Amino acid sequence: MKVHRGQVAAVTGAGSGIGRALAETLARRGVHLALCDVDADGLATTAVRCEGRGVKITTAAVDVADRDAVFSWASDVIDAHGAVDLVVNNAGVALTATVEEMDPADARWLVEINFWGVVHGTQAFLPHMIDARSGHIVNISSVFGLIGIPTQSAYCAAKFAVRGFTDSLRVELEAGGSGVSCTTVHPGGIRTNIARSARTSRGAASVTGDREEMIRNFERAARTSPERAAHRIVSAVERDRRRILIGADARLFELIARLPAVVGQRVLVAGVRRIG
C-alpha cells in the first residue's frame, strides 16, 4: 500500500515518542489523522505540530485497555473521516520487576495496554478495512518480543503475544483474500520517555541497579530516534513487510534469538552479572 495524500491513519499512543513522530511523518505526506492517547496535553501538542499541512486532524483521549472506548473511538473516526486506511497500534507502557516481586496488578495493567490494546485496536478497525477490501494494520511489538529479558517478564510476555497475534492475523488475512495486510514492528532502543514513566519494583534494583541508573543505561543504549523509527514503519507499510526490526540493537537481539536457548540465555546471564 502506498502511503499518500488523502488517506486516513489512526494512531494510538500519539501523545509522544513513536506515535507523535508517525503522526508528523504522515501529516507531511498529506495523510489525514485520527490520533488518540491517555495524555491529553501530549496529544494536543502532537496535533499542533501536525497542523499547517492541509490535513484533517481529530484527537480523542482514549485508554486502549478499555475495549468499549476503543470501539467508540473507531466509530467516531469513521464518522469523521469516512474511512481508515492505516491503523497503528502503538500505545504502550513499561514495568521493571523481578518475577518474584512483581505485583500482579502491575502485570495486568501492562498486559491490558500492551497486548489487549493491540487486540482492541485491531478488532475495532478491521471490519471497516475488510469491507473496503484495503488497508494496513501495524502492531508495535519490541525486541523484547524476540527474547526473554530479566526484570521484563510482563513486558516480554505482552510483546511476544503481540508478535503471535499479528502473525496469526497476517495468515488469516492472506488466506481469506481480504485485501488487508499487517506488519509487526520490533523496535530496539528508541529515544522515548517510556523508561522514565515505567513502573518499577524494589527487587529489580538487584538486577538493574537503582531506578536512575536504569534510566541512564536505557538512554545511553537508545540510539534510534522516533523520527527514524517512523520512517522505517512507513517504508514497511509501503513494502508490505510482515515483520521489521528497527535499530542495530534489534538485529543483535534477533541474532541472540536465533541461537540455541542454552547459548542465548547464557549470554544474557553473563551480561546481567557484569551489570551487577
Backbone as CSV, one residue per row, in Angstrom:
resi,resn,N_x,N_y,N_z,CA_x,CA_y,CA_z,C_x,C_y,C_z
1,MET,0.839,-1.188,0.000,0.000,0.000,0.000,0.875,1.239,0.000
2,LYS,0.706,2.093,-0.966,1.412,3.358,-0.983,0.758,4.319,-0.002
3,VAL,1.556,5.008,0.774,1.056,5.981,1.736,1.068,7.340,1.053
4,HIS,-0.114,7.931,0.895,-0.175,9.153,0.082,-1.276,10.089,0.572
5,ARG,-1.269,11.283,0.000,-2.212,12.333,0.369,-3.652,11.846,0.222
6,GLY,-4.476,12.219,1.201,-5.891,11.899,1.154,-6.278,10.651,1.923
7,GLN,-5.289,9.818,2.279,-5.598,8.643,3.085,-5.864,9.054,4.544
8,VAL,-6.355,8.095,5.330,-6.654,8.341,6.743,-5.894,7.332,7.589
9,ALA,-5.193,7.832,8.602,-4.446,6.959,9.515,-4.940,7.171,10.938
10,ALA,-5.129,6.068,11.656,-5.475,6.107,13.079,-4.265,5.628,13.871
11,VAL,-3.819,6.423,14.827,-2.600,6.120,15.589,-2.897,6.205,17.076
12,THR,-2.621,5.132,17.813,-2.761,5.168,19.270,-1.423,5.552,19.898
13,GLY,-1.470,6.046,21.107,-0.236,6.482,21.778,0.438,7.611,21.034
14,ALA,-0.376,8.534,20.491,0.161,9.599,19.622,0.642,10.813,20.395
15,GLY,0.597,10.761,21.730,0.975,11.920,22.514,2.463,12.131,22.686
16,SER,3.277,11.157,22.269,4.727,11.283,22.408,5.403,10.173,21.616
17,GLY,6.745,10.203,21.614,7.537,9.102,21.085,7.248,8.717,19.646
18,ILE,7.210,7.423,19.397,6.998,6.927,18.039,5.640,7.380,17.504
19,GLY,4.619,7.390,18.358,3.292,7.804,17.905,3.280,9.227,17.390
20,ARG,3.929,10.133,18.126,3.996,11.535,17.666,4.803,11.648,16.374
21,ALA,5.939,10.953,16.312,6.778,11.018,15.110,6.036,10.464,13.894
22,LEU,5.273,9.409,14.090,4.482,8.856,12.992,3.439,9.856,12.524
23,ALA,2.759,10.491,13.475,1.746,11.476,13.104,2.363,12.592,12.260
24,GLU,3.522,13.087,12.666,4.167,14.161,11.915,4.621,13.681,10.542
25,THR,5.174,12.482,10.480,5.625,11.923,9.202,4.453,11.757,8.242
26,LEU,3.348,11.244,8.737,2.170,11.030,7.892,1.547,12.354,7.468
27,ALA,1.528,13.336,8.379,0.977,14.645,8.030,1.761,15.282,6.901
28,ARG,3.080,15.131,6.929,3.895,15.693,5.845,3.567,15.050,4.502
29,ARG,3.043,13.843,4.517,2.643,13.159,3.283,1.199,13.468,2.897
30,GLY,0.540,14.288,3.686,-0.833,14.654,3.363,-1.869,13.661,3.833
31,VAL,-1.506,12.819,4.793,-2.428,11.823,5.328,-3.241,12.447,6.456
32,HIS,-4.577,12.291,6.396,-5.448,12.774,7.467,-5.237,11.910,8.708
33,LEU,-5.400,12.514,9.895,-5.011,11.842,11.124,-6.144,11.737,12.131
34,ALA,-6.295,10.538,12.685,-7.143,10.302,13.851,-6.207,9.820,14.954
35,LEU,-6.011,10.646,15.968,-4.996,10.388,16.976,-5.644,10.189,18.344
36,CYS,-5.070,9.261,19.119,-5.568,9.093,20.490,-4.420,8.827,21.447
37,ASP,-4.669,9.125,22.723,-3.705,8.900,23.798,-4.432,9.164,25.113
38,VAL,-3.917,8.641,26.213,-4.468,8.997,27.521,-3.927,10.349,27.988
39,ASP,-2.820,10.764,27.407,-2.177,12.031,27.764,-2.759,13.141,26.887
40,ALA,-3.766,13.840,27.403,-4.459,14.856,26.611,-3.520,16.007,26.225
41,ASP,-2.636,16.404,27.146,-1.724,17.511,26.844,-0.737,17.118,25.750
42,GLY,-0.154,15.922,25.878,0.775,15.467,24.849,0.089,15.327,23.504
43,LEU,-1.141,14.854,23.518,-1.909,14.693,22.281,-2.168,16.046,21.621
44,ALA,-2.512,17.032,22.430,-2.749,18.370,21.887,-1.480,18.934,21.247
45,THR,-0.333,18.695,21.882,0.941,19.154,21.317,1.212,18.480,19.975
46,THR,0.962,17.176,19.899,1.156,16.458,18.638,0.275,17.053,17.550
47,ALA,-0.981,17.320,17.869,-1.907,17.876,16.877,-1.407,19.218,16.353
48,VAL,-0.920,20.061,17.257,-0.397,21.375,16.844,0.799,21.198,15.902
49,ARG,1.665,20.242,16.213,2.860,20.014,15.385,2.504,19.469,14.006
50,CYS,1.308,18.916,13.867,0.895,18.346,12.578,0.068,19.317,11.741
51,GLU,-0.267,20.460,12.317,-1.107,21.422,11.609,-0.339,22.124,10.487
52,GLY,-1.090,22.770,9.594,-0.490,23.568,8.539,-0.090,22.777,7.312
53,ARG,-0.545,21.540,7.211,-0.188,20.709,6.052,-1.412,20.291,5.253
54,GLY,-2.528,20.941,5.531,-3.729,20.671,4.756,-4.387,19.341,5.059
55,VAL,-4.184,18.827,6.258,-4.803,17.555,6.614,-5.803,17.756,7.739
56,LYS,-6.803,16.891,7.775,-7.788,16.914,8.846,-7.239,16.119,10.023
57,ILE,-7.328,16.708,11.223,-6.793,16.048,12.423,-7.900,15.975,13.467
58,THR,-8.188,14.779,13.928,-9.101,14.605,15.050,-8.339,13.932,16.187
59,THR,-8.679,14.304,17.403,-7.995,13.729,18.567,-9.029,13.234,19.577
60,ALA,-8.626,12.253,20.377,-9.509,11.723,21.413,-8.667,11.160,22.544
61,ALA,-9.107,11.430,23.776,-8.466,10.838,24.953,-9.040,9.438,25.130
62,VAL,-8.232,8.424,24.859,-8.699,7.035,24.878,-7.704,6.172,25.634
63,ASP,-8.224,5.360,26.546,-7.429,4.329,27.204,-7.610,3.053,26.392
64,VAL,-6.557,2.597,25.713,-6.697,1.448,24.813,-7.013,0.159,25.565
65,ALA,-6.824,0.151,26.886,-7.201,-1.019,27.674,-8.719,-1.162,27.793
66,ASP,-9.433,-0.094,27.515,-10.901,-0.065,27.597,-11.480,-0.398,26.225
67,ARG,-11.948,-1.638,26.067,-12.444,-2.097,24.767,-13.579,-1.208,24.241
68,ASP,-14.534,-0.897,25.084,-15.664,-0.078,24.642,-15.195,1.297,24.169
69,ALA,-14.231,1.872,24.877,-13.724,3.190,24.491,-13.034,3.144,23.136
70,VAL,-12.271,2.077,22.884,-11.576,1.951,21.592,-12.584,1.774,20.455
71,PHE,-13.599,0.950,20.667,-14.604,0.740,19.623,-15.412,2.011,19.378
72,SER,-15.703,2.751,20.428,-16.399,4.033,20.261,-15.547,5.010,19.482
73,TRP,-14.240,5.038,19.796,-13.316,5.910,19.046,-13.273,5.515,17.582
74,ALA,-13.201,4.223,17.286,-13.154,3.767,15.898,-14.401,4.210,15.139
75,SER,-15.557,4.101,15.795,-16.799,4.545,15.162,-16.765,6.047,14.881
76,ASP,-16.237,6.815,15.845,-16.122,8.267,15.655,-15.162,8.595,14.514
77,VAL,-14.091,7.825,14.399,-13.119,8.048,13.324,-13.784,7.842,11.953
78,ILE,-14.539,6.777,11.817,-15.220,6.515,10.543,-16.242,7.608,10.258
79,ASP,-16.965,8.038,11.275,-17.944,9.114,11.079,-17.266,10.413,10.648
80,ALA,-16.124,10.714,11.271,-15.451,11.992,10.999,-14.673,11.994,9.703
81,HIS,-14.042,10.848,9.375,-13.139,10.805,8.224,-13.700,10.000,7.037
82,GLY,-14.705,9.190,7.284,-15.324,8.423,6.201,-14.679,7.094,5.909
83,ALA,-13.447,6.893,6.373,-12.717,5.654,6.091,-11.476,5.618,6.960
84,VAL,-10.790,4.484,6.965,-9.472,4.381,7.593,-8.615,3.468,6.724
85,ASP,-7.431,3.931,6.392,-6.530,3.178,5.509,-5.369,2.548,6.260
86,LEU,-4.978,3.160,7.361,-3.816,2.696,8.119,-4.125,2.804,9.606
87,VAL,-3.891,1.728,10.348,-4.057,1.728,11.797,-2.718,1.343,12.427
88,VAL,-2.257,2.149,13.359,-1.010,1.854,14.061,-1.322,1.711,15.544
89,ASN,-1.267,0.481,16.037,-1.484,0.206,17.459,-0.137,0.329,18.171
90,ASN,0.100,1.520,18.696,1.416,1.891,19.202,1.448,2.095,20.711
91,ALA,0.320,2.383,21.340,0.307,2.731,22.763,0.953,1.634,23.601
92,GLY,1.785,2.035,24.550,2.457,1.039,25.378,3.031,1.645,26.645
93,VAL,3.248,0.784,27.646,3.824,1.183,28.928,4.888,0.164,29.311
94,ALA,5.634,0.457,30.365,6.726,-0.419,30.781,6.643,-0.737,32.271
95,LEU,7.203,-1.869,32.626,7.250,-2.323,34.009,8.568,-3.058,34.224
96,THR,9.332,-2.641,35.215,10.585,-3.308,35.560,10.426,-3.958,36.926
97,ALA,10.434,-5.297,36.933,10.216,-6.023,38.181,10.680,-7.462,38.011
98,THR,11.282,-8.004,39.048,11.599,-9.429,39.019,10.295,-10.219,39.111
99,VAL,10.314,-11.453,38.621,9.130,-12.300,38.711,8.735,-12.501,40.168
100,GLU,9.713,-12.657,41.032,9.441,-12.912,42.444,8.665,-11.777,43.087
101,GLU,9.018,-10.530,42.761,8.422,-9.388,43.451,7.372,-8.648,42.627
102,MET,7.125,-9.077,41.412,6.187,-8.362,40.546,4.774,-8.364,41.133
103,ASP,4.179,-7.194,41.207,2.807,-7.058,41.674,1.872,-7.509,40.543
104,PRO,1.009,-8.498,40.796,0.105,-8.955,39.733,-0.750,-7.831,39.158
105,ALA,-1.098,-6.856,39.982,-1.888,-5.728,39.482,-1.099,-4.931,38.446
106,ASP,0.203,-4.754,38.683,1.041,-4.060,37.707,1.152,-4.860,36.410
107,ALA,1.300,-6.174,36.536,1.393,-7.019,35.342,0.112,-6.941,34.524
108,ARG,-1.028,-6.983,35.204,-2.305,-6.894,34.478,-2.448,-5.538,33.796
109,TRP,-2.043,-4.472,34.505,-2.084,-3.126,33.922,-1.301,-3.080,32.622
110,LEU,-0.094,-3.630,32.631,0.742,-3.618,31.427,0.141,-4.450,30.310
111,VAL,-0.293,-5.664,30.612,-0.833,-6.548,29.571,-2.114,-5.969,28.981
112,GLU,-2.950,-5.338,29.814,-4.185,-4.736,29.303,-3.883,-3.665,28.254
113,ILE,-2.800,-2.933,28.434,-2.443,-1.871,27.487,-1.632,-2.427,26.321
114,ASN,-0.546,-3.130,26.637,0.413,-3.526,25.595,-0.087,-4.647,24.709
115,PHE,-0.895,-5.555,25.255,-1.449,-6.627,24.417,-2.908,-6.386,24.061
116,TRP,-3.767,-6.259,25.079,-5.185,-6.107,24.772,-5.479,-4.805,24.040
117,GLY,-4.676,-3.771,24.268,-4.851,-2.542,23.494,-4.657,-2.787,22.013
118,VAL,-3.691,-3.638,21.667,-3.459,-4.008,20.264,-4.643,-4.810,19.721
119,VAL,-5.138,-5.753,20.516,-6.295,-6.547,20.086,-7.508,-5.648,19.870
120,HIS,-7.775,-4.763,20.815,-8.920,-3.870,20.698,-8.821,-2.993,19.454
121,GLY,-7.654,-2.383,19.250,-7.487,-1.512,18.091,-7.629,-2.258,16.783
122,THR,-7.110,-3.474,16.745,-7.217,-4.282,15.526,-8.666,-4.650,15.252
123,GLN,-9.350,-5.180,16.249,-10.725,-5.628,16.038,-11.689,-4.474,15.777
124,ALA,-11.405,-3.308,16.337,-12.300,-2.172,16.144,-12.279,-1.654,14.710
125,PHE,-11.097,-1.658,14.090,-10.976,-1.092,12.744,-11.017,-2.132,11.626
126,LEU,-10.689,-3.375,11.944,-10.566,-4.399,10.905,-11.822,-4.574,10.061
127,PRO,-13.021,-4.629,10.632,-14.198,-4.808,9.776,-14.368,-3.715,8.722
128,HIS,-14.013,-2.475,9.074,-14.118,-1.376,8.109,-13.137,-1.580,6.958
129,MET,-11.943,-2.063,7.270,-10.948,-2.319,6.243,-11.365,-3.493,5.360
130,ILE,-11.881,-4.534,5.969,-12.312,-5.699,5.178,-13.461,-5.315,4.255
131,ASP,-14.381,-4.486,4.748,-15.475,-4.014,3.886,-14.934,-3.238,2.695
132,ALA,-13.870,-2.451,2.931,-13.266,-1.655,1.852,-12.303,-2.474,1.005
133,ARG,-11.972,-3.686,1.479,-11.015,-4.576,0.822,-9.649,-3.913,0.624
134,SER,-9.272,-3.091,1.586,-7.942,-2.467,1.549,-7.609,-1.932,2.931
135,GLY,-6.317,-1.724,3.151,-5.875,-1.153,4.417,-4.704,-1.929,4.990
136,HIS,-4.080,-1.338,5.995,-2.902,-1.946,6.604,-2.928,-1.665,8.098
137,ILE,-2.642,-2.693,8.892,-2.562,-2.579,10.346,-1.113,-2.790,10.777
138,VAL,-0.609,-1.899,11.595,0.743,-2.001,12.137,0.632,-2.189,13.646
139,ASN,1.176,-3.276,14.150,1.180,-3.545,15.585,2.602,-3.491,16.117
140,ILE,2.807,-2.670,17.140,4.145,-2.457,17.678,4.444,-3.499,18.750
141,SER,5.407,-4.359,18.472,5.920,-5.292,19.466,7.192,-4.667,20.031
142,SER,8.283,-5.394,20.078,9.538,-4.901,20.650,10.614,-5.942,20.403
143,VAL,11.870,-5.551,20.572,12.919,-6.568,20.591,12.715,-7.501,21.784
144,PHE,11.985,-7.020,22.800,11.659,-7.869,23.944,10.528,-8.838,23.604
145,GLY,10.063,-8.789,22.379,9.159,-9.795,21.851,9.905,-10.864,21.081
146,LEU,11.243,-10.812,21.149,12.088,-11.804,20.481,12.805,-12.702,21.478
147,ILE,13.217,-12.141,22.617,13.906,-12.917,23.649,13.428,-12.468,25.023
148,GLY,13.575,-13.346,26.016,13.201,-13.013,27.378,14.307,-12.254,28.091
149,ILE,13.932,-11.165,28.754,14.891,-10.274,29.402,14.597,-10.222,30.900
150,PRO,15.605,-10.352,31.758,15.364,-10.279,33.200,14.750,-8.950,33.615
151,THR,13.853,-8.992,34.561,13.055,-7.878,35.102,12.016,-7.366,34.115
152,GLN,11.874,-8.033,32.973,10.927,-7.593,31.948,9.927,-8.700,31.587
153,SER,9.631,-9.583,32.524,8.799,-10.738,32.199,7.413,-10.342,31.702
154,ALA,6.763,-9.381,32.341,5.428,-8.966,31.906,5.495,-8.284,30.543
155,TYR,6.496,-7.411,30.382,6.648,-6.706,29.111,6.939,-7.696,27.986
156,CYS,7.855,-8.633,28.229,8.175,-9.648,27.221,6.950,-10.484,26.890
157,ALA,6.200,-10.896,27.919,5.013,-11.716,27.682,4.032,-10.996,26.767
158,ALA,3.802,-9.715,27.024,2.860,-8.948,26.201,3.379,-8.763,24.781
159,LYS,4.673,-8.480,24.641,5.225,-8.228,23.317,5.371,-9.520,22.502
160,PHE,5.678,-10.640,23.172,5.624,-11.930,22.478,4.198,-12.186,21.990
161,ALA,3.216,-11.845,22.812,1.815,-12.051,22.449,1.422,-11.200,21.245
162,VAL,1.890,-9.959,21.197,1.617,-9.109,20.032,2.183,-9.736,18.773
163,ARG,3.373,-10.269,18.881,4.009,-10.931,17.735,3.171,-12.114,17.244
164,GLY,2.777,-12.996,18.156,1.990,-14.153,17.763,0.629,-13.767,17.216
165,PHE,-0.011,-12.795,17.856,-1.322,-12.318,17.413,-1.261,-11.765,15.991
166,THR,-0.245,-10.950,15.727,-0.148,-10.304,14.421,0.269,-11.291,13.340
167,ASP,1.150,-12.231,13.673,1.498,-13.276,12.700,0.260,-14.082,12.320
168,SER,-0.560,-14.441,13.301,-1.790,-15.185,13.024,-2.740,-14.359,12.167
169,LEU,-2.855,-13.072,12.495,-3.721,-12.186,11.724,-3.276,-12.119,10.271
170,ARG,-1.974,-12.014,10.053,-1.455,-11.909,8.686,-1.864,-13.131,7.858
171,VAL,-1.723,-14.316,8.444,-2.090,-15.539,7.716,-3.583,-15.559,7.428
172,GLU,-4.393,-15.169,8.400,-5.841,-15.134,8.186,-6.215,-14.187,7.056
173,LEU,-5.618,-13.006,7.053,-5.945,-12.008,6.035,-5.554,-12.479,4.640
174,GLU,-4.375,-13.091,4.541,-3.931,-13.579,3.237,-4.763,-14.766,2.771
175,ALA,-5.014,-15.706,3.683,-5.780,-16.899,3.306,-7.200,-16.538,2.887
176,GLY,-7.752,-15.494,3.506,-9.115,-15.089,3.180,-9.214,-14.147,2.001
177,GLY,-8.072,-13.726,1.435,-8.099,-12.806,0.293,-8.787,-11.494,0.626
178,SER,-8.526,-10.991,1.829,-9.259,-9.824,2.329,-8.877,-8.507,1.659
179,GLY,-7.663,-8.437,1.113,-7.162,-7.165,0.596,-6.534,-6.302,1.669
180,VAL,-6.560,-6.778,2.914,-5.982,-6.061,4.051,-4.685,-6.758,4.448
181,SER,-3.725,-5.989,4.965,-2.449,-6.575,5.357,-2.050,-6.056,6.734
182,CYS,-0.961,-6.609,7.279,-0.494,-6.156,8.591,1.002,-6.402,8.741
183,THR,1.593,-5.673,9.668,3.029,-5.728,9.929,3.281,-5.717,11.426
184,THR,4.215,-6.539,11.874,4.688,-6.493,13.256,5.998,-5.708,13.285
185,VAL,6.124,-4.791,14.230,7.318,-3.953,14.359,8.035,-4.287,15.655
186,HIS,9.346,-4.539,15.539,10.175,-4.841,16.707,11.229,-3.738,16.860
187,PRO,10.893,-2.643,17.539,11.891,-1.600,17.755,12.903,-2.021,18.818
188,GLY,14.149,-1.570,18.624,15.142,-1.685,19.678,15.014,-0.486,20.591
189,GLY,16.138,0.049,21.058,16.103,1.215,21.935,15.751,2.472,21.161
190,ILE,14.590,3.031,21.428,14.137,4.258,20.784,14.132,5.369,21.827
191,ARG,14.584,6.557,21.466,14.695,7.659,22.417,13.311,8.232,22.743
192,THR,12.596,7.537,23.635,11.291,7.986,24.107,11.328,8.077,25.627
193,ASN,10.189,8.464,26.223,10.128,8.606,27.684,9.621,7.345,28.371
194,ILE,9.580,6.207,27.678,8.970,5.010,28.255,9.704,4.537,29.510
195,ALA,11.030,4.662,29.537,11.772,4.217,30.724,11.462,5.108,31.920
196,ARG,11.358,6.418,31.695,11.104,7.343,32.808,9.697,7.172,33.368
197,SER,8.759,6.714,32.532,7.385,6.541,33.002,7.087,5.115,33.450
198,ALA,8.096,4.247,33.441,7.883,2.837,33.796,7.607,2.673,35.288
199,ARG,6.792,1.672,35.596,6.631,1.253,36.982,7.803,0.329,37.332
200,THR,8.284,0.426,38.561,9.470,-0.332,38.963,9.290,-0.911,40.357
201,SER,9.680,-2.175,40.528,9.650,-2.795,41.853,11.014,-2.643,42.520
202,ARG,11.029,-2.719,43.839,12.292,-2.587,44.568,13.258,-3.720,44.216
203,GLY,12.713,-4.931,43.987,13.570,-6.078,43.710,14.336,-5.964,42.414
204,ALA,13.840,-5.147,41.499,14.517,-5.012,40.212,15.901,-4.400,40.355
205,ALA,16.111,-3.634,41.422,17.412,-2.987,41.620,18.533,-4.002,41.789
206,SER,18.196,-5.199,42.252,19.227,-6.214,42.436,19.789,-6.699,41.104
207,VAL,19.041,-6.437,40.023,19.476,-6.869,38.691,19.916,-5.691,37.840
208,THR,19.181,-4.592,37.915,19.420,-3.476,37.007,20.114,-2.284,37.647
209,GLY,20.313,-2.291,38.947,20.802,-1.103,39.624,19.615,-0.228,40.009
210,ASP,19.874,0.963,40.611,18.754,1.800,41.033,18.031,2.384,39.827
211,ARG,16.853,3.002,40.091,15.985,3.479,39.015,16.689,4.477,38.099
212,GLU,17.361,5.449,38.689,18.022,6.471,37.867,19.136,5.857,37.022
213,GLU,19.843,4.882,37.590,20.881,4.200,36.811,20.265,3.438,35.649
214,MET,19.133,2.779,35.915,18.438,2.049,34.869,18.031,2.985,33.732
215,ILE,17.498,4.149,34.086,17.074,5.117,33.073,18.270,5.611,32.275
216,ARG,19.371,5.915,32.962,20.576,6.382,32.256,21.097,5.309,31.309
217,ASN,21.078,4.053,31.751,21.536,2.958,30.878,20.651,2.836,29.646
218,PHE,19.336,2.960,29.846,18.418,2.891,28.703,18.681,4.031,27.726
219,GLU,18.833,5.233,28.258,19.003,6.389,27.387,20.320,6.337,26.624
220,ARG,21.372,5.772,27.251,22.639,5.595,26.530,22.488,4.566,25.413
221,ALA,21.694,3.530,25.666,21.542,2.453,24.684,20.557,2.808,23.583
222,ALA,19.663,3.769,23.843,18.620,4.117,22.874,19.217,5.018,21.799
223,ARG,19.699,4.407,20.739,20.414,5.151,19.693,19.502,5.632,18.566
224,THR,18.297,5.081,18.455,17.429,5.376,17.316,16.406,6.441,17.692
225,SER,16.241,7.444,16.844,15.266,8.496,17.106,13.862,8.021,16.739
226,PRO,12.834,8.586,17.386,11.461,8.262,16.992,11.189,8.570,15.521
227,GLU,11.819,9.628,15.029,11.618,10.011,13.622,12.149,8.943,12.677
228,ARG,13.305,8.377,13.005,13.863,7.294,12.198,12.958,6.075,12.254
229,ALA,12.443,5.779,13.445,11.526,4.649,13.583,10.274,4.865,12.746
230,ALA,9.743,6.077,12.766,8.540,6.374,11.980,8.792,6.175,10.490
231,HIS,9.939,6.636,10.016,10.292,6.456,8.604,10.339,4.979,8.236
232,ARG,10.945,4.174,9.107,11.048,2.737,8.842,9.665,2.074,8.825
233,ILE,8.779,2.521,9.680,7.440,1.928,9.731,6.656,2.260,8.463
234,VAL,6.707,3.503,8.031,6.004,3.881,6.798,6.566,3.105,5.611
235,SER,7.884,2.968,5.553,8.512,2.199,4.483,8.053,0.742,4.517
236,ALA,7.921,0.176,5.714,7.476,-1.218,5.843,6.056,-1.398,5.333
237,VAL,5.194,-0.418,5.600,3.820,-0.470,5.088,3.833,-0.466,3.569
238,GLU,4.629,0.426,2.995,4.652,0.543,1.531,5.240,-0.701,0.873
239,ARG,6.130,-1.375,1.561,6.747,-2.597,1.019,6.021,-3.863,1.476
240,ASP,4.953,-3.675,2.244,4.145,-4.789,2.749,5.003,-5.816,3.477
241,ARG,5.851,-5.319,4.372,6.710,-6.206,5.143,5.905,-6.897,6.230
242,ARG,6.188,-8.166,6.463,5.498,-8.916,7.503,6.009,-8.542,8.881
243,ARG,7.292,-8.319,8.983,7.926,-8.047,10.271,9.162,-7.197,10.011
244,ILE,9.379,-6.180,10.853,10.592,-5.371,10.692,11.280,-5.175,12.039
245,LEU,12.583,-5.025,11.958,13.416,-4.677,13.105,13.848,-3.231,12.940
246,ILE,13.903,-2.494,14.039,14.331,-1.096,13.976,15.525,-0.904,14.891
247,GLY,16.661,-0.555,14.310,17.873,-0.293,15.076,18.871,-1.432,15.016
248,ALA,20.146,-1.080,15.111,21.202,-2.093,15.095,21.065,-3.036,16.286
249,ASP,20.605,-2.514,17.434,20.422,-3.365,18.603,19.331,-4.405,18.369
250,ALA,18.329,-4.057,17.559,17.272,-5.028,17.246,17.836,-6.202,16.454
251,ARG,18.770,-5.909,15.568,19.381,-7.007,14.797,20.226,-7.895,15.705
252,LEU,20.862,-7.297,16.711,21.622,-8.089,17.675,20.692,-8.999,18.479
253,PHE,19.566,-8.466,18.915,18.601,-9.265,19.659,18.071,-10.411,18.811
254,GLU,17.835,-10.136,17.535,17.342,-11.212,16.666,18.398,-12.305,16.531
255,LEU,19.662,-11.900,16.455,20.744,-12.884,16.378,20.767,-13.759,17.630
256,ILE,20.635,-13.155,18.793,20.592,-13.925,20.033,19.399,-14.874,20.035
257,ALA,18.256,-14.394,19.505,17.053,-15.225,19.456,17.238,-16.450,18.570
258,ARG,18.111,-16.349,17.588,18.347,-17.467,16.676,19.283,-18.523,17.275
259,LEU,20.001,-18.156,18.334,20.925,-19.099,18.961,20.142,-20.178,19.719
260,PRO,20.744,-21.338,19.942,20.122,-22.310,20.856,19.855,-21.647,22.196
261,ALA,18.742,-21.999,22.836,18.334,-21.324,24.066,19.437,-21.326,25.120
262,VAL,20.146,-22.442,25.244,21.177,-22.527,26.277,22.294,-21.519,26.019
263,VAL,22.587,-21.263,24.764,23.643,-20.294,24.427,23.144,-18.868,24.635
264,GLY,21.981,-18.555,24.048,21.450,-17.199,24.144,21.222,-16.764,25.579
265,GLN,20.677,-17.664,26.392,20.398,-17.297,27.774,21.677,-17.159,28.595
266,ARG,22.695,-17.948,28.282,23.977,-17.771,28.976,24.613,-16.424,28.630
267,VAL,24.431,-15.977,27.403,24.913,-14.641,27.017,24.231,-13.586,27.872
268,LEU,22.919,-13.708,28.042,22.180,-12.739,28.845,22.593,-12.794,30.314
269,VAL,22.770,-13.995,30.852,23.189,-14.148,32.241,24.540,-13.467,32.469
270,ALA,25.456,-13.680,31.541,26.781,-13.053,31.661,26.661,-11.538,31.656
271,GLY,25.786,-11.029,30.783,25.578,-9.578,30.726,24.996,-9.019,32.005
272,VAL,24.029,-9.726,32.578,23.406,-9.281,33.828,24.437,-9.290,34.967
273,ARG,25.273,-10.323,35.004,26.280,-10.391,36.077,27.307,-9.264,35.956
274,ARG,27.604,-8.857,34.737,28.534,-7.739,34.562,27.909,-6.450,35.101
275,ILE,26.598,-6.279,34.839,25.919,-5.088,35.344,25.902,-5.082,36.859
276,GLY,25.634,-6.307,37.430,25.558,-6.421,38.886,26.917,-6.229,39.545
